Amino acid sequence: ASPDIDAIGIDAYWPLADWRDGRDHLDWRDGTRSPHDLAYLKSNIRGGEGYDWYYASAGDRDAQRRTPITDGAGKPWVFRYKDIRSWWTNTHNNRPGGIESPTSTAWVPQSKPIWFTETGCPAIDKGANQPNVFVDPKSSESNQPYYSSGTRDDLIQRLYLQALIEGLDPAHPGYIDGANPTSAVYDAPMVDLAHVYVYAWDARPYPAFPNNTLAWGDGASWRLGHWLNGRIASQPLAATVRDILHAQDFDALDVSRLNGVVAGYMIDRIMSARDALQPLELAYFFDTIESEGRIAFRHRGMDPPVVHLQTDNLAELRAGADLAALTRAQETDLPASA
């Protein structure tokens, strides 16, 4: 309640995913097909780990045994570290010895805006699982996010910030309803988006940093780290494909399931959209297909199998002959197009 305090500052390194490799984990079974699904990441701002449930042990995390968050007194938000709305809109009562005091503290609900004094995500596989950790061999706290393969992933860093900022922006069409209410005391949103400080913008000039390792000893940590320098100017693969087709006045397309970041792409001569897309298809392993009157783009291996065939489902047409035969022709004899 003090007039000398203008805001509540928190470091918001919230887990927005609980992703694992393969297809035998809870989030896949719930219908999400990629850790890069923006709607999936947004759903965990007011849900998921730290809001609905927690892992009581490392073994529970491995087995995905999720324990609901409760305080036993009807105020689960006391222990929900992502439930800032409930904390902000309620009075606060201390609990000496575990017994709630009948007298509230001096906190006035909705009286101060919340600043994110730090937030961000490392550019590493499954970074949204545990965005507070970082890889730095020189640090005793060096670690990879839960279940990460350790490969670089610029896209998850970008999508994490996009989910957080869009989801909390009442003026954005991707806003999560009720996530950032307006205060009845100071007539502005709970989270002040003008004071969201992303870790890390580095004053050292890119690309001198991280490449000049003679001058700076932490250059090698940039690759998987939280730095935005050298990454933020890249463009998502979906936006690159969309721009190529829009340049050809083609709008009947679906790029919603493309994942990846394109650091740079040059079309250096007159060519068709098909020719311009082909190098991207090879580099990012996706196919171009016609679906419901639109051209759609799908990464290979993202969807579950349509059907499982067993040997009992197959018939042998030639008794005594090989069940399958493959004859490879000389590549120059094959048609180049059809």
C-alpha positions, 0 to 999 in steps of 0.5 A, a space after each residue: 500500500 506504500 505510495 513509495 512503491 510503484 510496481 511489483 517486479 517478478 522474474 517470469 520464467 514460466 514453463 509453457 510446455 511439458 514436451 517429450 520426444 515421441 508420441 507416448 506423452 500426455 501433451 501429445 495424447 491431448 492433441 498437440 502435435 508440436 512443441 512449437 504450437 503457439 496455441 499450446 504455449 499460450 494455454 499454459 500461461 493460465 494452465 499447466 505446470 505451476 498453475 494446475 499441477 506440479 511434479 512432486 519429485 523427479 520420478 513423478 516428472 519422468 512418469 508425468 504423475 501430476 499432482 494438483 496444486 492445492 493449499 487445503 484451504 480453498 485458496 490454491 492460488 497461494 501456491 500457484 506461481 503463475 496465477 498472478 491474477 488471483 494474487 493481484 485481485 485478492 487480499 493477503 493473509 499471512 499464515 504463521 505456523 500454517 494457520 491463516 491470520 484473520 487479519 489481512 496485510 496492508 496489500 490493496 488488491 489491484 493497487 499496483 501494476 506488475 512488471 516482468 523484470 526478466 523473462 525469456 527462453 533459451 534457443 534450445 530444444 524444448 526450451 519452453 519446458 524450463 526456460 530459466 536454465 542456460 548452457 554455459 560450461 563455465 558455470 556451476 548452474 549450467 543445465 539443459 531444459 527438461 528432456 532437451 536433446 541439446 540441439 539449437 532451436 531459435 523458433 522456440 525462443 521466439 514463440 515463447 516470447 510471442 505467446 507470453 506477450 500476445 497472450 497478455 496484450 488485451 489489444 492483440 487478437 491473440 489475447 487470452 481472455 481474462 489473462 490481464 485484467 484492467 485495474 479498478 484502482 489505477 485504470 490500466 492492465 495488471 501486467 504493464 507490457 511497457 515494462 516487460 524486460 526480455 533477457 537478453 539484449 546484449 550491448 556488445 555488437 553482433 556479429 562481433 559478439 559472439 564470434 570474437 571469442 578472443 575478446 569475449 569468453 562467453 561467445 560459445 554460449 550464445 548458440 543455445 543461450 537466451 540472447 536475442 542479438 543475431 536472432 530477432 531479425 530472422 523470420 519464421 519459415 511460415 512467414 517466408 513461405 507466405 511471402 513467396 506466395 503472396 508475391 505471386 498474388 496467391 492467397 489460398 494457402 495454409 502455412 499454420 503447421 510450418 515450424 522453423 526459422 529462416 536466417 536469410 533467403 535470396 531469390 536472385 533471378 526470375 523464377 516460379 513460386 514452386 522453384 523458390 519453395 523447393 530449396 526450403 522444402 529440402 532444407 526444412 523437410 516439408 511437402 506441398 499438398 493440395 487440401 480443401 482448395 488450398 495449398 497446404 504445407 506439412 512437415 514429414 513425420 509430424 502426424 500419427 500413422 494413418 494405418 498400421 499394416 501387419 503381415 496378416 493384412 497382406 496377400 502374396 500374389 506369386 507363390 514362391 516368389 519374393 514378396 517385394 522386389 525393387 528395381 532401380 533405374 538409372 536416374 537420367 532415364 527417369 522423367 524429370 516431370 509429369 
